[in-house]
Amino acid sequence: KMAGSSTPWTGSAYLFLQSTCKAIALPALYESSQKKPCVFKALKLALADSTGSVNGVDMLKVHCSHPHLIVQLKFCKRENCRRFLQSYREGVLQKSLQSNLQLSLATTTMPLEVELKAGSEHLDKMLKDEDHCLECIYREKPDRLPDEEITELEERLKSLMLHQSTNNNVAGKDYSSLKPPSRPYPPTGSSLPTQLTFNFQGQQFDNRTITPDDHQKFAKSVSKKWKQVGRSLQKSCRALRDPAIDNLALEYDREGLYEQAYQMLLRFIQSEGKKATIARLIAALEENGLISLAEELLGIHSSEDCS
């Protein structure tokens, strides 16, 4: 057995991140006092996605070793580590890191290469043998407590989120350093995806990309059903795969339903790009009985008012 019944299962690994875009240097971004909280938040969210819990894996230190950003990880439960490995092997962690960094840094692209090591073992070469990877990580005991800088960033993130929740009506004015504005919508002139049109209630509509106006209307009107719509979109969008939706609900709980719905659809738009079409959103709304909202987004004036 890897761990005795009385001893908690702990292990350690190093996650190496490198941007494949020459114009983007992750270590330089992390070394910037202005960008560091943004990078940290993106790492925190992606790691939470990979284990299904904000406490599933701890960051002990972030090393800047050009061209790599190296994150020292600590796992406190075998199952959390297993979920992390599955997420890593399937490419979900990489995609989540790209999406969160892109969103947090308000950049249009963030191509990444990732590598995972435990001691001298390159885990990427043995990912199919999950038990062996777990054994390697378990052998590498964490050699430190979280770095002071990490603790400080954690506290800053918590207090900023708390501050954000108490100043809900200023729509992000006081925490723009943590959540910079992002405009992930494709340009108006971008080419339409393969499915050029779609049918709704016997009428045919252009299958355009989701616009900022659609985004705001959706967040304003979907109310408590945003999670159900998210789970419908999840079927064809890996960025919304469990536990992403529950994590969004937790993170934006204090800010209310509008922000939760807004952030969910933002993640969909950000990860799907030109494929984030109105047809996919309308299908998800229809699946959950939100016909009046679908009609509102498509500009259909039904006999009933859209409330």
Disulfide bonds with the S-S distance in Angstrom:
none
